[in-house]
């Protein structure tokens, strides 16, 4: 697929909607530009990491802080 965009006076350009949808990118995501020795450019998208992404990395039992505090106060092991 080949798409074109124009560079504005402020040296900005738009990511075409087909590309945005294909790679699921949006505001806050990073566009990386990589050049090689043959003067070619590769474009990569790096997604913005949200707190939900970080929390999703942790796989463990659900905990209840209030219940844990009560158990500690009763001298129970956690």
Buried (B, 14 or more C-beta within 10 A) or exposed (E): EEEEEEEEEEEEEEBEEEBBEEBEBEEEBEEEEEEEEEEEEEEEBEEEEEEEEEEEEEEEEEEEEEEEEEEEEEEEEE
